[in-house]
Amino acid sequence: MARFLQFLLDALVLFFVIRLILRLFSGRRSVTTRRPPAQTPERSGGTLVRDPQCGTYVPESRAIRVGSGDKALYFCSAACRDAYLAAPDSSMKREAAKRA
């Protein structure tokens, strides 16, 4: 019985050594070294815009837009939009409130 267990252990060690040698010389990368595919705007739902109130990034297609042209602001929710526009410390906020 001991000889059989020794044979199995030797066979297992030999298997892993051969497998390691084949991986080293095959040119294949192991699963752990692969990089995930880059997130493109098409895959992630469009261009991300930052909510100035809470700092959350939201796909532009789902964001609430206030303003026009270069002065547009994007918000993740109506609550963030209202909280941002309620604070009277910026002229841009007042302009955005007039256009809304």
Secondary structure, 3 states (H helix, E strand, C coil): CHHHHHHHHHHHHHHHHHHHHHHHHHCCCCHHHCCCCCCCHHHHCCCEEECCCCCCEEECCCCEEECCHHHCEEECCHHHHHHHHHCCCCHHHHHHHHHC
